[in-house]
Amino acid sequence: MKRFLLALFLFTAPATLQAASLLEGRIYMKNGSVIECTGNDRLKMPKKSGRLKLFRDAFQKTKTKEVLPAGDIDSVICWHTKSPEHTRKFIFGAKPGWMWVYVETPYIKACIYSKKGYGINTNGGIQVWQRRRWFSRSRAAYFLQKHGSSEFQCVGSAYRRSKDVFRERIARYIDDDPTLAERIRQSNAYRDKTILMLHDYDPTRN
């Protein structure tokens, strides 16, 4: 099973955020072309519904910037230069915007959306940025999409403690696999572990 490293961070260090968000990667366009950002080139981690920025000769005086519309991009695969074996995939949905693909099978995708964006550590671990206020946090939520569907279904926040409603939302969404739906209803796992159970989703099994 693919290794997942997830951390929720407070949005308190802009310099650290910037360093963690400039990465190597490949941009897969909807027209079939692929844009490489390796060597001296870097891409900036996408967030919200913004355009994707990439920098040629990112650390030289000859640095130039290119900006790509999010709607033209199929997916982005990126990694920290010190841990290229740990790649992370991002896709864009009209609602809510740029999402990290947490689980992907032939039948379903499970993604995490963070309003404040993302970063990748030197060890390949991904950071989901959040800003904490006195009475609230910035939005970070799980979204599901079945194969063949054009819409993403929000099943709940990534950090609230109560899990019953969260599990029920997932179970209802995958009710075409009643065996797994019941396993999720009966589970007492944390939210990230519950989402990982979707690796077993198979609507053709019955």
N, CA and C atoms as a LAMMPS dump frame, in Angstrom:
ITEM: TIMESTEP
0
ITEM: NUMBER OF ATOMS
618
ITEM: BOX BOUNDS ff ff ff
-5.0000000000000000e+02 5.0000000000000000e+02
-5.0000000000000000e+02 5.0000000000000000e+02
-5.0000000000000000e+02 5.0000000000000000e+02
ITEM: ATOMS id mol type element x y z
1 1 1 N 0.841 -1.193 0
2 1 2 C 0 0 0
3 1 3 C 0.88 1.248 0
4 2 1 N 0.506 2.246 -0.765
5 2 2 C 1.289 3.464 -0.84
6 2 3 C 1.394 4.119 0.523
7 3 1 N 2.572 4.625 0.823
8 3 2 C 2.803 5.258 2.115
9 3 3 C 2.231 6.671 2.11
10 4 1 N 1.448 7.006 3.137
11 4 2 C 0.874 8.329 3.258
12 4 3 C 1.397 8.986 4.522
13 5 1 N 1.876 10.202 4.394
14 5 2 C 2.333 10.966 5.536
15 5 3 C 1.531 12.253 5.56
16 6 1 N 0.789 12.474 6.627
17 6 2 C -0.108 13.617 6.695
18 6 3 C 0.107 14.364 7.994
19 7 1 N 0.155 15.681 7.919
20 7 2 C 0.237 16.5 9.121
21 7 3 C -0.606 17.739 8.917
22 8 1 N -1.297 18.185 9.971
23 8 2 C -2.048 19.434 9.946
24 8 3 C -1.213 20.474 10.682
25 9 1 N -0.861 21.57 10.009
26 9 2 C 0.023 22.566 10.558
27 9 3 C -0.695 23.894 10.714
28 10 1 N -0.31 24.66 11.748
29 10 2 C -0.799 26.015 11.888
30 10 3 C -0.107 26.898 10.858
31 11 1 N -0.843 27.857 10.331
32 11 2 C -0.313 28.753 9.309
33 11 3 C 0.354 29.937 10.009
34 12 1 N 1.613 29.732 10.461
35 12 2 C 2.275 30.745 11.267
36 12 3 C 3.64 31.14 10.743
37 13 1 N 4.177 30.468 9.723
38 13 2 C 5.536 30.739 9.28
39 13 3 C 5.578 30.865 7.759
40 14 1 N 5.333 32.075 7.211
41 14 2 C 5.29 32.241 5.764
42 14 3 C 6.572 31.816 5.065
43 15 1 N 7.738 32.076 5.656
44 15 2 C 8.997 31.696 5.016
45 15 3 C 9.103 30.189 4.883
46 16 1 N 8.718 29.468 5.951
47 16 2 C 8.735 28.006 5.91
48 16 3 C 7.736 27.492 4.894
49 17 1 N 6.561 28.109 4.849
50 17 2 C 5.534 27.713 3.881
51 17 3 C 6.043 27.848 2.457
52 18 1 N 6.703 28.973 2.157
53 18 2 C 7.193 29.18 0.802
54 18 3 C 8.239 28.143 0.427
55 19 1 N 9.15 27.847 1.368
56 19 2 C 10.197 26.866 1.089
57 19 3 C 9.618 25.492 0.835
58 20 1 N 8.56 25.144 1.564
59 20 2 C 7.949 23.818 1.431
60 20 3 C 7.072 23.712 0.198
61 21 1 N 6.755 24.839 -0.445
62 21 2 C 5.795 24.807 -1.544
63 21 3 C 6.445 24.913 -2.925
64 22 1 N 7.766 25.085 -3.011
65 22 2 C 8.462 25.111 -4.295
66 22 3 C 9.069 23.741 -4.544
67 23 1 N 8.56 23.052 -5.56
68 23 2 C 8.857 21.634 -5.745
69 23 3 C 9.193 21.305 -7.191
70 24 1 N 9.751 20.118 -7.384
71 24 2 C 9.865 19.56 -8.723
72 24 3 C 8.565 18.818 -9.05
73 25 1 N 8.315 18.613 -10.331
74 25 2 C 7.104 17.877 -10.67
75 25 3 C 6.841 17.797 -12.157
76 26 1 N 5.709 17.18 -12.464
77 26 2 C 5.221 17.082 -13.843
78 26 3 C 3.772 17.548 -13.862
79 27 1 N 3.452 18.326 -14.86
80 27 2 C 2.101 18.856 -15.015
81 27 3 C 1.474 18.186 -16.236
82 28 1 N 0.41 17.452 -16.002
83 28 2 C -0.279 16.744 -17.082
84 28 3 C -1.47 17.593 -17.543
85 29 1 N -1.383 18.048 -18.777
86 29 2 C -2.419 18.918 -19.323
87 29 3 C -3.555 18.097 -19.928
88 30 1 N -4.718 18.686 -20.005
89 30 2 C -5.874 17.991 -20.565
90 30 3 C -5.724 17.744 -22.071
91 31 1 N -4.848 18.493 -22.727
92 31 2 C -4.631 18.278 -24.158
93 31 3 C -3.641 17.157 -24.444
94 32 1 N -3.166 16.484 -23.369
95 32 2 C -2.265 15.353 -23.526
96 32 3 C -0.79 15.684 -23.372
97 33 1 N -0.426 16.946 -23.331
98 33 2 C 0.972 17.332 -23.185
99 33 3 C 1.399 17.251 -21.719
100 34 1 N 2.717 17.16 -21.509
101 34 2 C 3.285 17.079 -20.165
102 34 3 C 4.359 18.156 -20.026
103 35 1 N 4.291 18.924 -18.958
104 35 2 C 5.268 19.976 -18.691
105 35 3 C 6.155 19.524 -17.536
106 36 1 N 7.454 19.473 -17.766
107 36 2 C 8.416 19.036 -16.764
108 36 3 C 8.929 20.235 -15.96
109 37 1 N 8.992 20.06 -14.658
110 37 2 C 9.604 21.058 -13.774
111 37 3 C 10.649 20.337 -12.927
112 38 1 N 11.826 20.14 -13.498
113 38 2 C 12.911 19.454 -12.806
114 38 3 C 14.204 20.229 -13.038
115 39 1 N 15.295 19.757 -12.426
116 39 2 C 16.559 20.464 -12.582
117 39 3 C 16.51 21.818 -11.911
118 40 1 N 16.624 22.883 -12.69
119 40 2 C 16.588 24.243 -12.15
120 40 3 C 15.186 24.835 -12.113
121 41 1 N 14.194 24.072 -12.577
122 41 2 C 12.828 24.576 -12.626
123 41 3 C 12.022 24.089 -11.422
124 42 1 N 11.059 24.881 -11.028
125 42 2 C 10.213 24.536 -9.892
126 42 3 C 8.773 24.941 -10.175
127 43 1 N 7.851 24.247 -9.506
128 43 2 C 6.455 24.67 -9.519
129 43 3 C 6.042 25.022 -8.1
130 44 1 N 5.081 25.893 -7.989
131 44 2 C 4.572 26.302 -6.677
132 44 3 C 3.329 25.501 -6.366
133 45 1 N 3.264 24.979 -5.164
134 45 2 C 2.115 24.166 -4.781
135 45 3 C 0.815 24.924 -5.016
136 46 1 N -0.151 24.301 -5.698
137 46 2 C -1.417 24.983 -5.964
138 46 3 C -2.301 25.04 -4.728
139 47 1 N -3.198 26.024 -4.69
140 47 2 C -4.171 26.088 -3.599
141 47 3 C -5.414 26.839 -4.068
142 48 1 N -6.491 26.619 -3.347
143 48 2 C -7.789 27.201 -3.659
144 48 3 C -8.151 26.903 -5.124
145 49 1 N -8.56 27.927 -5.86
146 49 2 C -8.904 27.757 -7.275
147 49 3 C -7.932 28.521 -8.158
148 50 1 N -6.748 28.792 -7.621
149 50 2 C -5.801 29.632 -8.32
150 50 3 C -5.098 28.942 -9.469
151 51 1 N -4.482 29.756 -10.321
152 51 2 C -3.679 29.241 -11.422
153 51 3 C -2.404 28.618 -10.876
154 52 1 N -1.855 27.702 -11.641
155 52 2 C -0.618 27.041 -11.237
156 52 3 C 0.571 27.845 -11.756
157 53 1 N 1.515 28.143 -10.861
158 53 2 C 2.689 28.918 -11.228
159 53 3 C 3.913 28.011 -11.289
160 54 1 N 4.708 28.185 -12.338
161 54 2 C 5.972 27.463 -12.423
162 54 3 C 7.076 28.439 -12.794
163 55 1 N 8.283 28.124 -12.335
164 55 2 C 9.409 29.034 -12.481
165 55 3 C 10.553 28.32 -13.202
166 56 1 N 10.995 28.899 -14.304
167 56 2 C 12.157 28.407 -15.025
168 56 3 C 13.409 29.074 -14.448
169 57 1 N 14.492 28.29 -14.293
170 57 2 C 15.717 28.809 -13.653
171 57 3 C 15.358 29.5 -12.344
172 58 1 N 14.659 28.742 -11.477
173 58 2 C 14.038 29.32 -10.284
174 58 3 C 15.017 30.011 -9.352
175 59 1 N 16.294 29.63 -9.373
176 59 2 C 17.255 30.18 -8.421
177 59 3 C 18.341 31.01 -9.119
178 60 1 N 18.059 31.432 -10.352
179 60 2 C 19.022 32.202 -11.12
180 60 3 C 18.462 33.596 -11.442
181 61 1 N 19.346 34.476 -11.89
182 61 2 C 18.919 35.804 -12.304
183 61 3 C 18.051 35.735 -13.556
184 62 1 N 18.156 34.63 -14.282
185 62 2 C 17.368 34.441 -15.508
186 62 3 C 15.972 33.873 -15.223
187 63 1 N 15.584 33.851 -13.966
188 63 2 C 14.292 33.29 -13.554
189 63 3 C 13.139 33.907 -14.335
190 64 1 N 12.25 33.048 -14.818
191 64 2 C 11.02 33.494 -15.466
192 64 3 C 9.839 32.73 -14.881
193 65 1 N 8.669 33.311 -14.959
194 65 2 C 7.457 32.697 -14.401
195 65 3 C 6.464 32.398 -15.505
196 66 1 N 5.847 31.207 -15.422
197 66 2 C 4.752 30.843 -16.304
198 66 3 C 3.521 30.565 -15.448
199 67 1 N 2.368 30.914 -15.959
200 67 2 C 1.118 30.738 -15.214
201 67 3 C 0.152 29.928 -16.075
202 68 1 N -0.365 28.83 -15.502
203 68 2 C -1.259 27.933 -16.236
204 68 3 C -2.651 27.949 -15.618
205 69 1 N -3.708 28.116 -16.407
206 69 2 C -5.076 28.058 -15.875
207 69 3 C -5.367 26.681 -15.29
208 70 1 N -5.966 26.656 -14.116
209 70 2 C -6.256 25.386 -13.45
210 70 3 C -7.145 24.486 -14.297
211 71 1 N -8.083 25.085 -15.033
212 71 2 C -9.021 24.297 -15.827
213 71 3 C -8.389 23.571 -16.995
214 72 1 N -7.151 23.944 -17.359
215 72 2 C -6.455 23.284 -18.459
216 72 3 C -5.622 22.092 -17.996
217 73 1 N -5.56 21.881 -16.685
218 73 2 C -4.667 20.873 -16.112
219 73 3 C -5.453 19.64 -15.683
220 74 1 N -4.968 18.467 -16.076
221 74 2 C -5.577 17.213 -15.644
222 74 3 C -5.119 16.851 -14.237
223 75 1 N -3.81 16.905 -14
224 75 2 C -3.268 16.564 -12.685
225 75 3 C -1.838 17.072 -12.572
226 76 1 N -1.359 17.145 -11.349
227 76 2 C 0.015 17.557 -11.061
228 76 3 C 0.64 16.505 -10.156
229 77 1 N 1.798 15.993 -10.55
230 77 2 C 2.568 15.085 -9.711
231 77 3 C 3.801 15.851 -9.262
232 78 1 N 4.033 15.938 -7.944
233 78 2 C 5.162 16.72 -7.476
234 78 3 C 5.864 16.024 -6.318
235 79 1 N 7.085 16.488 -6.04
236 79 2 C 7.903 15.882 -4.987
237 79 3 C 8.96 16.877 -4.526
238 80 1 N 9.444 16.677 -3.303
239 80 2 C 10.564 17.463 -2.796
240 80 3 C 11.844 16.922 -3.408
241 81 1 N 12.763 17.791 -3.729
242 81 2 C 13.996 17.361 -4.398
243 81 3 C 14.803 16.377 -3.561
244 82 1 N 14.635 16.407 -2.233
245 82 2 C 15.391 15.509 -1.366
246 82 3 C 14.708 14.169 -1.149
247 83 1 N 13.488 14.031 -1.639
248 83 2 C 12.772 12.755 -1.485
249 83 3 C 11.924 12.482 -2.73
250 84 1 N 12.552 12.33 -3.894
251 84 2 C 11.797 12.142 -5.142
252 84 3 C 11.016 10.841 -5.192
253 85 1 N 11.334 9.901 -4.277
254 85 2 C 10.591 8.636 -4.253
255 85 3 C 9.184 8.817 -3.691
256 86 1 N 8.932 9.923 -2.996
257 86 2 C 7.607 10.179 -2.419
258 86 3 C 6.893 11.235 -3.263
259 87 1 N 6.145 10.791 -4.244
260 87 2 C 5.415 11.718 -5.103
261 87 3 C 4.02 11.964 -4.554
262 88 1 N 3.493 13.149 -4.823
263 88 2 C 2.149 13.523 -4.395
264 88 3 C 1.362 14.019 -5.601
265 89 1 N 0.117 13.631 -5.642
266 89 2 C -0.723 13.994 -6.786
267 89 3 C -1.793 14.998 -6.366
268 90 1 N -2.005 16.006 -7.223
269 90 2 C -3.031 17.013 -6.991
270 90 3 C -3.91 17.118 -8.233
271 91 1 N -5.192 17.306 -7.992
272 91 2 C -6.133 17.505 -9.09
273 91 3 C -6.999 18.718 -8.776
274 92 1 N -7.608 19.242 -9.811
275 92 2 C -8.44 20.429 -9.646
276 92 3 C -9.898 20.088 -9.899
277 93 1 N -10.742 20.504 -8.972
278 93 2 C -12.184 20.383 -9.159
279 93 3 C -12.805 21.763 -9.092
280 94 1 N -13.768 22.034 -9.947
281 94 2 C -14.41 23.343 -9.922
282 94 3 C -14.914 23.676 -8.523
283 95 1 N -15.385 22.671 -7.819
284 95 2 C -15.722 22.776 -6.398
285 95 3 C -15.045 21.608 -5.684
286 96 1 N -14.128 21.874 -4.74
287 96 2 C -13.821 23.171 -4.129
288 96 3 C -12.603 23.872 -4.709
289 97 1 N -11.754 23.186 -5.511
290 97 2 C -10.508 23.756 -5.991
291 97 3 C -9.42 22.687 -6.014
292 98 1 N -8.178 23.074 -5.757
293 98 2 C -7.06 22.137 -5.767
294 98 3 C -7.102 21.208 -4.57
295 99 1 N -6.978 19.895 -4.843
296 99 2 C -7.057 18.886 -3.785
297 99 3 C -5.905 17.897 -3.903
298 100 1 N -5.428 17.459 -2.759
299 100 2 C -4.427 16.39 -2.702
300 100 3 C -5.155 15.048 -2.796
301 101 1 N -4.704 14.18 -3.699
302 101 2 C -5.309 12.861 -3.865
303 101 3 C -4.744 11.926 -2.807
304 102 1 N -5.586 11.572 -1.85
305 102 2 C -5.181 10.762 -0.696
306 102 3 C -5.329 9.267 -0.975
307 103 1 N -6.389 8.9 -1.678
308 103 2 C -6.638 7.513 -2.096
309 103 3 C -7.106 7.545 -3.545
310 104 1 N -6.568 6.638 -4.359
311 104 2 C -7.037 6.539 -5.742
312 104 3 C -7.019 5.082 -6.177
313 105 1 N -8.164 4.599 -6.624
314 105 2 C -8.304 3.243 -7.146
315 105 3 C -9.041 3.34 -8.486
316 106 1 N -9.199 2.231 -9.207
317 106 2 C -9.98 2.296 -10.45
318 106 3 C -11.432 2.717 -10.242
319 107 1 N -11.919 2.664 -8.985
320 107 2 C -13.331 2.929 -8.73
321 107 3 C -13.611 4.235 -8
322 108 1 N -12.627 4.794 -7.303
323 108 2 C -12.917 5.96 -6.469
324 108 3 C -11.655 6.758 -6.179
325 109 1 N -11.839 8.068 -5.975
326 109 2 C -10.791 8.947 -5.474
327 109 3 C -11.258 9.536 -4.145
328 110 1 N -10.332 9.669 -3.208
329 110 2 C -10.579 10.396 -1.966
330 110 3 C -9.519 11.478 -1.861
331 111 1 N -9.963 12.713 -1.732
332 111 2 C -9.044 13.849 -1.756
333 111 3 C -9.211 14.705 -0.509
334 112 1 N -8.16 15.441 -0.192
335 112 2 C -8.209 16.405 0.899
336 112 3 C -8.075 17.8 0.312
337 113 1 N -9.008 18.656 0.678
338 113 2 C -8.958 20.059 0.279
339 113 3 C -8.554 20.899 1.476
340 114 1 N -7.59 21.796 1.283
341 114 2 C -7.189 22.732 2.322
342 114 3 C -7.234 24.148 1.772
343 115 1 N -7.993 24.988 2.418
344 115 2 C -8.145 26.368 1.963
345 115 3 C -6.815 27.109 1.941
346 116 1 N -5.929 26.788 2.892
347 116 2 C -4.654 27.492 3
348 116 3 C -3.532 26.834 2.21
349 117 1 N -3.795 25.72 1.576
350 117 2 C -2.802 25.11 0.709
351 117 3 C -2.013 23.988 1.36
352 118 1 N -0.889 23.641 0.728
353 118 2 C -0.147 22.438 1.084
354 118 3 C 1.355 22.698 0.993
355 119 1 N 2.125 21.82 1.598
356 119 2 C 3.568 21.826 1.475
357 119 3 C 4.086 20.409 1.579
358 120 1 N 5.336 20.189 1.167
359 120 2 C 5.948 18.869 1.258
360 120 3 C 7.287 18.992 1.968
361 121 1 N 7.5 18.185 2.999
362 121 2 C 8.736 18.186 3.762
363 121 3 C 9.869 17.518 3.001
364 122 1 N 11.08 17.676 3.516
365 122 2 C 12.248 17.046 2.898
366 122 3 C 12.149 15.525 2.922
367 123 1 N 11.393 14.959 3.887
368 123 2 C 11.234 13.501 3.952
369 123 3 C 10.059 13.003 3.123
370 124 1 N 9.405 13.898 2.397
371 124 2 C 8.283 13.509 1.546
372 124 3 C 6.93 13.618 2.21
373 125 1 N 6.904 13.884 3.513
374 125 2 C 5.636 14.028 4.218
375 125 3 C 4.9 15.276 3.775
376 126 1 N 3.601 15.159 3.637
377 126 2 C 2.812 16.295 3.152
378 126 3 C 2.246 17.082 4.323
379 127 1 N 2.193 18.39 4.138
380 127 2 C 1.639 19.294 5.134
381 127 3 C 0.345 19.886 4.6
382 128 1 N -0.694 19.802 5.398
383 128 2 C -1.963 20.434 5.062
384 128 3 C -2.066 21.661 5.957
385 129 1 N -1.921 22.836 5.369
386 129 2 C -1.82 24.056 6.164
387 129 3 C -3.176 24.504 6.676
388 130 1 N -3.176 24.977 7.92
389 130 2 C -4.389 25.529 8.515
390 130 3 C -4.047 26.757 9.33
391 131 1 N -5.001 27.659 9.417
392 131 2 C -4.887 28.805 10.31
393 131 3 C -5.907 28.637 11.418
394 132 1 N -5.429 28.676 12.651
395 132 2 C -6.315 28.513 13.805
396 132 3 C -6.66 29.885 14.391
397 133 1 N -7.946 30.099 14.588
398 133 2 C -8.41 31.309 15.265
399 133 3 C -8.985 30.903 16.617
400 134 1 N -9.466 31.895 17.365
401 134 2 C -9.981 31.588 18.7
402 134 3 C -11.142 30.608 18.655
403 135 1 N -12.034 30.759 17.696
404 135 2 C -13.237 29.935 17.677
405 135 3 C -13.392 29.117 16.407
406 136 1 N -12.386 29.101 15.556
407 136 2 C -12.537 28.354 14.301
408 136 3 C -11.177 28.022 13.706
409 137 1 N -11.201 27.143 12.704
410 137 2 C -10.026 26.837 11.905
411 137 3 C -10.366 27.028 10.436
412 138 1 N -9.342 27.265 9.623
413 138 2 C -9.583 27.332 8.189
414 138 3 C -9.987 25.951 7.687
415 139 1 N -10.651 25.932 6.568
416 139 2 C -11.285 24.712 6.104
417 139 3 C -10.289 23.674 5.583
418 140 1 N -10.444 22.443 6.052
419 140 2 C -9.752 21.286 5.491
420 140 3 C -10.75 20.141 5.523
421 141 1 N -11.053 19.57 4.365
422 141 2 C -12.145 18.599 4.295
423 141 3 C -11.835 17.488 3.297
424 142 1 N -12.53 16.353 3.467
425 142 2 C -12.401 15.207 2.57
426 142 3 C -13.474 15.268 1.484
427 143 1 N -13.066 14.957 0.247
428 143 2 C -13.986 14.906 -0.882
429 143 3 C -13.816 13.566 -1.596
430 144 1 N -14.941 12.973 -2.02
431 144 2 C -14.927 11.696 -2.734
432 144 3 C -15.482 11.871 -4.143
433 145 1 N -14.951 11.062 -5.054
434 145 2 C -15.459 11.054 -6.422
435 145 3 C -15.391 9.641 -6.98
436 146 1 N -16.54 9.101 -7.369
437 146 2 C -16.566 7.783 -7.999
438 146 3 C -16.107 7.88 -9.448
439 147 1 N -15.584 6.778 -9.944
440 147 2 C -15.175 6.714 -11.348
441 147 3 C -16.379 6.994 -12.245
442 148 1 N -16.184 7.872 -13.214
443 148 2 C -17.253 8.221 -14.133
444 148 3 C -18.068 9.424 -13.709
445 149 1 N -17.885 9.868 -12.478
446 149 2 C -18.62 11.035 -11.996
447 149 3 C -17.801 12.302 -12.234
448 150 1 N -18.459 13.397 -12.508
449 150 2 C -17.778 14.676 -12.694
450 150 3 C -17.818 15.536 -11.439
451 151 1 N -18.547 15.084 -10.417
452 151 2 C -18.726 15.862 -9.192
453 151 3 C -17.972 15.236 -8.027
454 152 1 N -17.544 16.089 -7.107
455 152 2 C -16.932 15.643 -5.861
456 152 3 C -17.924 15.813 -4.715
457 153 1 N -17.984 14.808 -3.853
458 153 2 C -18.904 14.822 -2.723
459 153 3 C -18.125 15.087 -1.445
460 154 1 N -18.456 16.157 -0.731
461 154 2 C -17.817 16.438 0.552
462 154 3 C -18.42 15.523 1.612
463 155 1 N -17.563 14.828 2.367
464 155 2 C -18.056 13.934 3.417
465 155 3 C -17.676 14.423 4.804
466 156 1 N -17.032 15.58 4.893
467 156 2 C -16.796 16.138 6.217
468 156 3 C -15.406 16.703 6.41
469 157 1 N -15.263 17.36 7.539
470 157 2 C -14.012 18.003 7.908
471 157 3 C -12.916 16.99 8.183
472 158 1 N -11.68 17.431 8.04
473 158 2 C -10.534 16.561 8.284
474 158 3 C -10.098 16.55 9.735
475 159 1 N -10.721 17.368 10.619
476 159 2 C -10.175 17.468 11.968
477 159 3 C -11.188 17.362 13.097
478 160 1 N -12.477 17.414 12.85
479 160 2 C -13.438 17.339 13.954
480 160 3 C -13.423 15.96 14.594
481 161 1 N -13.662 15.937 15.886
482 161 2 C -13.507 14.69 16.632
483 161 3 C -14.637 13.686 16.393
484 162 1 N -15.865 14.167 16.279
485 162 2 C -16.994 13.262 16.111
486 162 3 C -16.873 12.524 14.78
487 163 1 N -16.998 11.186 14.832
488 163 2 C -16.782 10.382 13.633
489 163 3 C -18.054 9.728 13.103
490 164 1 N -19.141 9.703 13.897
491 164 2 C -20.335 8.963 13.497
492 164 3 C -20.949 9.512 12.207
493 165 1 N -21.157 10.809 12.136
494 165 2 C -21.755 11.419 10.942
495 165 3 C -20.821 11.256 9.761
496 166 1 N -19.527 11.412 9.997
497 166 2 C -18.52 11.259 8.947
498 166 3 C -18.587 9.869 8.329
499 167 1 N -18.62 8.826 9.155
500 167 2 C -18.691 7.458 8.655
501 167 3 C -19.99 7.214 7.903
502 168 1 N -21.087 7.757 8.416
503 168 2 C -22.381 7.549 7.77
504 168 3 C -22.417 8.2 6.385
505 169 1 N -21.821 9.366 6.246
506 169 2 C -21.788 10.039 4.946
507 169 3 C -21.017 9.205 3.924
508 170 1 N -19.898 8.64 4.352
509 170 2 C -19.113 7.799 3.447
510 170 3 C -19.898 6.553 3.074
511 171 1 N -20.513 5.914 4.074
512 171 2 C -21.271 4.685 3.834
513 171 3 C -22.409 4.927 2.841
514 172 1 N -23.087 6.039 2.977
515 172 2 C -24.182 6.345 2.05
516 172 3 C -23.657 6.577 0.639
517 173 1 N -22.504 7.216 0.536
518 173 2 C -21.942 7.5 -0.776
519 173 3 C -21.534 6.221 -1.505
520 174 1 N -21.093 5.221 -0.749
521 174 2 C -20.649 3.961 -1.373
522 174 3 C -21.661 2.842 -1.127
523 175 1 N -22.944 3.175 -1.099
524 175 2 C -23.958 2.156 -0.81
525 175 3 C -24.082 1.113 -1.918
526 176 1 N -23.395 1.339 -3.065
527 176 2 C -23.374 0.309 -4.102
528 176 3 C -22.339 -0.776 -3.8
529 177 1 N -21.622 -0.632 -2.688
530 177 2 C -20.775 -1.696 -2.132
531 177 3 C -21.206 -1.885 -0.679
532 178 1 N -22.343 -2.569 -0.457
533 178 2 C -22.911 -2.656 0.893
534 178 3 C -21.99 -3.33 1.898
535 179 1 N -21.128 -4.246 1.452
536 179 2 C -20.216 -4.909 2.387
537 179 3 C -19.261 -3.908 3.008
538 180 1 N -18.627 -3.081 2.184
539 180 2 C -17.707 -2.077 2.71
540 180 3 C -18.45 -0.981 3.458
541 181 1 N -19.618 -0.601 2.967
542 181 2 C -20.4 0.427 3.65
543 181 3 C -20.693 0.021 5.09
544 182 1 N -21.048 -1.244 5.304
545 182 2 C -21.335 -1.713 6.658
546 182 3 C -20.069 -1.763 7.502
547 183 1 N -18.946 -2.161 6.908
548 183 2 C -17.673 -2.169 7.642
549 183 3 C -17.32 -0.767 8.122
550 184 1 N -17.567 0.219 7.28
551 184 2 C -17.259 1.597 7.666
552 184 3 C -18.199 2.071 8.771
553 185 1 N -19.466 1.71 8.682
554 185 2 C -20.404 2.095 9.743
555 185 3 C -19.996 1.504 11.094
556 186 1 N -19.459 0.289 11.091
557 186 2 C -19.103 -0.4 12.322
558 186 3 C -17.691 -0.037 12.804
559 187 1 N -16.943 0.666 11.996
560 187 2 C -15.557 0.994 12.344
561 187 3 C -15.498 2.061 13.435
562 188 1 N -14.412 2.033 14.185
563 188 2 C -14.171 3.074 15.186
564 188 3 C -12.833 3.761 14.918
565 189 1 N -12.382 3.708 13.66
566 189 2 C -11.077 4.25 13.299
567 189 3 C -11.135 5.772 13.187
568 190 1 N -9.977 6.399 13.279
569 190 2 C -9.882 7.821 13.044
570 190 3 C -10.223 8.117 11.582
571 191 1 N -10.445 9.385 11.286
572 191 2 C -10.925 9.758 9.958
573 191 3 C -9.971 9.352 8.842
574 192 1 N -8.672 9.583 9.027
575 192 2 C -7.733 9.232 7.957
576 192 3 C -7.718 7.73 7.714
577 193 1 N -7.814 6.932 8.787
578 193 2 C -7.85 5.473 8.63
579 193 3 C -9.156 5.024 7.98
580 194 1 N -10.244 5.709 8.296
581 194 2 C -11.526 5.379 7.665
582 194 3 C -11.457 5.62 6.159
583 195 1 N -10.87 6.737 5.763
584 195 2 C -10.728 7.04 4.346
585 195 3 C -9.883 5.983 3.646
586 196 1 N -8.832 5.498 4.311
587 196 2 C -7.974 4.482 3.703
588 196 3 C -8.726 3.176 3.441
589 197 1 N -9.826 2.943 4.155
590 197 2 C -10.631 1.753 3.913
591 197 3 C -11.226 1.754 2.507
592 198 1 N -11.278 2.913 1.875
593 198 2 C -11.836 3.004 0.52
594 198 3 C -10.96 2.317 -0.519
595 199 1 N -9.757 1.906 -0.148
596 199 2 C -8.953 1.073 -1.045
597 199 3 C -9.713 -0.21 -1.414
598 200 1 N -10.625 -0.648 -0.524
599 200 2 C -11.366 -1.892 -0.738
600 200 3 C -12.688 -1.687 -1.48
601 201 1 N -13.008 -0.451 -1.815
602 201 2 C -14.294 -0.168 -2.486
603 201 3 C -14.339 -0.832 -3.869
604 202 1 N -15.391 -1.618 -4.086
605 202 2 C -15.567 -2.301 -5.364
606 202 3 C -17.064 -2.48 -5.633
607 203 1 N -17.659 -1.585 -6.417
608 203 2 C -19.099 -1.672 -6.672
609 203 3 C -19.499 -2.837 -7.549
610 204 1 N -18.525 -3.58 -8.097
611 204 2 C -18.831 -4.718 -8.953
612 204 3 C -18.827 -6.054 -8.211
613 205 1 N -18.522 -6.032 -6.909
614 205 2 C -18.34 -7.27 -6.189
615 205 3 C -19.664 -8.019 -5.963
616 206 1 N -20.809 -7.308 -5.982
617 206 2 C -22.086 -7.952 -5.661
618 206 3 C -22.895 -8.233 -6.927
